[in-house]
């Protein structure tokens, strides 16, 4: 593989210098502690794994085996860890944090969260989705996606709760303004749809699903009644940091499953022809465009599309 251009190498090194300075890893003791960055990372891994042996740390953290062995001996002398022989291989020891080890790590984890909160405090709220999306992209392209996925919980879909519709309005307004340049007319439309849903909500034939992971909302979608036989899919949204996970597909599939269960014969939806990611999801789910119409809305000249899914021909 040819070496990247010098300008590319310099840009990556510049980012590394900025990031390491901002998160404080150049300090002699991380977060004002007596531990180095590597030592804190090893303690973190031990705290969040069910079964760990030294070779796991060497392999997954990319550390020298001798260095890890010396570090663990130091932890053991300070009574931060304990070792027990494994039944599978008497030559290896399971390593666990002792109560003293967990006590040493707890304030560091809390201080780390506080420092990240301070760091994000300097980023406007409307720009934070871009920051998270950029971090997710770096993580994915540099091969860190697997390890990060192990640290996060599964994405779950739940029904709406008090406050969720306000979140839907806020995120639609912020994202479509930042990414598409839509004006306040669009946010007003979403607010009206949300208000109508709450006033007329029929739990026997309607749903709002919120996608959530570890308490963080990542997306949403609505299915509302148009008639006894027709349902409408509305307000599909996936947060930038969660794109690429198949979440849009999962939300639409849940709408289709529910609509079929409730006896609807057709699902319709209304979107714009430049929303390529959403249109790809709809097409994969079996929806087809039935109508196109030019209009001027949300501060732009747009082409609206009506899509339909005949549930009698699918599934």
Phi, psi and omega in degrees: 000128181293149179289138178300158178302155181302323181296324178293315179299318181295323180294319179294317179296322178297317177297317179300317180296318179297312187291317180295326177290319184292326182266003170078021182281352179278351178291152182298318175242126184295133177056033179071018183259172175278004184259146173282171177303314182296319180297319178294321180295320179294318177299320179298314180299318180296325181287334188247014176241146179282319182224124181222135170239164186301323182295331176297315181295319179298312184290311190277336178260355178067037184256158176289136184299319179295321179297316179296318180299316179295321180296315181294324176297321177296318177298321183291322178297327180271005177062034177270339179226163173226152181239142173223143180292142177277151178288330184285324185214107184294346180279346182248151180241137169286137183246128179228151174286138173277169173307323178294323178295317178295324178295325179288325184280326188306310180294333178290320178296319180294318179295324178297316178297319180297317181292325176293321178299320177295318179300314180290337178298338177273000179252125178306142184303322181294338182267350184296322176303323178295319179297313180295321178296320178295319177297318180297321179294315178300315181301316182291314186287332179269007173086020182262003186298321184296312181297319180296323181297326180293331183278343183257153177283176179283152174283130179240148175255130179227162175284161185293152177233168177306132181098339184292322182293325174298321176298317181301315180296313182300312185289324175298313181300313183291313184290315182288333173289313183289323185264331185241349182075019179292144181270189186295342178300323180292314179299323178296321178297315179297320179297321179292318178298317180296317179296318179297321180299314182292320182292323189250009189307125177244100184297344179284339183219009182224155179208150161238124177254135174249129176269129188221144175220122180052040177083357180258128179282129183247347182178177182198163174199154179237147166232120183236158182279128172261325177201186179297332186244353185237130175247157179237129175273131184221151166056047172291129181216135173231127180298145181308320183292345182252003181287146183093359181263000183079017184289322177301316177299318182296320180293317180292319178300324179293322176299314181296316180300314181294317181298318179295319180298325183272002174087012175292148179263339185209147169242133176242159174207161181233128181212184179248148190284356177261001179271074191298319184297314179295318181297325177296319178297315181297318181295318179296330180281354177104000177290152177225144179288130179244347181201143174232143181208126177285144178200162175247111181212157175059025179085012185218156167277121187231167172238112179276146178233138169257129179243149179224149172232116179276107184289344178284342183256358183235164176075000000 
